[in-house]
Amino acid sequence: MIVEVVTGADERPEARVVDIDDLSRCVLALGQVTDEEAAEVLERSGLGRMQDAGTAQLDAAALRAAAEPRATAADWSAQWDAMVDQARSEGRLSGDGASIRVQVESAAGA
């Protein structure tokens, strides 16, 4: 699963959740946006916040709410639970389970 922050309509950055059925990884991919634009768009969308230039905290409930209705994998919910469990075991899940720490990457083709 990828949360992308890319330049959208009218050259305004927007956040979108893509690769919804691939829960083997969860990352934030930034297109040609500034760190400030990425931070503002993430917070405005409710999907999370930037921690630093290479790390973001994604809101687990908001991410699931954005992705699950569009998921097509029959076992998506089980895959989601496995992804969250993996984040927990790797120390990337907040203590209260509300956010998942993810790496920031460059959005391919952005």
Summary of the structure (lengths in Angstrom):
residues: 110
radius of gyration: 13.3
end to end distance: 16.9
largest distance: 41.1
contacts: 319
relative contact order: 0.23
helix: 35%
strand: 32%
